[in-house]
C-alpha cells in the first residue's frame, strides 16, 4: 500500500512542478514580464490554475497519508530511541567526591576596606 501511495505522490509532485513551470509569468520578483506566445488565452490560464490547485491538494493529501501510514507501520512509538532504561545504555562514570565544606570552596568576597 505504501509503495503505491508513494508512486502516486511522486507522479503528482512531478506534474505539479510541470504545471507551475508552464504557467505564464506576471512580472514576479525579478521584473521579467511574461512574453506572448504559448498559452496566453484567459481560458487556458484558468484551466491551468484549476489543475495546479487540484494537484496541490492531491500533494498535501498524499503527504499526510504517507506520514500517517509510516507512523502506523512503525508501531506508533513516537520519537523514543534506544532502550527503556537510559542507565543501561550508557556506562556511567562516578564523579569524584570532595569532602571540603562548601564555605571553603567559594572564593573570598572583598569587603571594600
C-alpha positions, 0 to 999 in steps of 0.5 A: 500500500505504501509503495503505491501511495508513494508512486502516486505522490511522486507522479503528482509532485512531478506534474505539479512542478510541470504545471507551475513551470508552464504557467505564464509569468506576471512580472514576479520578483525579478521584473521579467514580464511574461512574453506572448506566445504559448498559452496566453488565452484567459481560458487556458490560464484558468484551466491551468490554475484549476489543475495546479490547485487540484494537484496541490491538494492531491500533494498535501493529501498524499503527504499526510497519508504517507506520514500517517501510514509510516507512523502506523507501520512503525508501531506508533512509538513516537520519537523514543530511541534506544532502550527503556532504561537510559542507565543501561545504555550508557556506562556511567562514570562516578564523579569524584567526591570532595569532602571540603565544606562548601564555605571553603570552596567559594572564593573570598568576597572583598569587603571594600576596606 
